[in-house]
Amino acid sequence: MIDLNRLIEQANRMPPFPATVIRLSHLVSSPDSNLDDVIELIAFDQTLTFKLLCAANSAAHAGLARVGTARDAVMRLGTAQVMALAVAVGARPQFQTKLDAYGLAEGALWRHSVSAAVAAETAPRFCKVNVPAEVFTAALLHDAGKLVMGRFISPELLTQILKSRQEDGLTQLDAESLHLGMDHAELGSLMAKHWQLPMRVIQGIKYHHTPEKGMDVVCDFTYLANHAAHRLEAGLDGKEHVFQIAPEVMERLGTNMAELEDMGPAAAGRFAQISRRYNSV
């Protein structure tokens, strides 16, 4: 069994997000804030303003007049995308890490995270339930716990986890809990709490494999985004992937498998746009 206290201590040592990002995430999530509050906060952060202007004037918005102010960028992108982009700016360096314990090459975790965020961004077109702003950030950060766990899983523990999955039929989460004392989803939620992110983001991360326990539509959408991301990545790699979503989740989101099958190409197209914007993800 791994030293659980040390694992949590390492999670709490992860570099914090910039203060602007934390403040922005709470503004976007608060029913008491307004668009002017969001714009004012961004306008005084030069780095974030630059990133948002680049996004607002990217190929994804070809044909539209170029914008030159934080207000215009926020109006074009929408507050949910603004929050997700702000979090991405702070998270990307960490998520580029190679994680041998999970078989993830350098940049693989970032690609999966972006794929999930893209799926969350695409989902409103195929679900009848409104998508809360927190979903995009929860989707982007849902596997954050792997950053710390990947550093602590020894070859011996990894062998035990794989054996539990292959021979005993345990899920990845159950095998992690058995041998590590905590699964990556729970650890990720602790990291999100350390980063002072909104509670619904924390819950979305914690229950992205078990949305029925979260009892919040953010958990359902984060679960869907994770599954859709795996399917998207399989397509990019020329592999087959069985796309299975729990019927009760589809019911809560007001969608069905036929709708979600149509979501795949839309998400892939959006991912291609994002890839061109950043040259590569």
Secondary structure, 3 states (H helix, E strand, C coil): CCCHHHHHHHHHCCCCCCHHHHHHHHHHHCCCCCHHHHHHHHHCCHHHHHHHHHHHCCHHHCCCCCCCCHHHHHHHHCHHHHHHHHHHHHHHHHHCCCEHHHCECCCHHHHHHHHHHHHHHHHHHCCCCCCCCHHHHHHHHCCCHHHHHHHHCCHHHHHHHHHHHHHHCCCHHHHHHHHHCCCHHHHHHHHHHHCCCCHHHHHHHHCCCCHHHHCCHHHHHHHHHHHHHHHHHHHHCCCCCCCCCCHHHHHHHCCCHHHHHHHHHHHHHHHHHHHHHCCCC
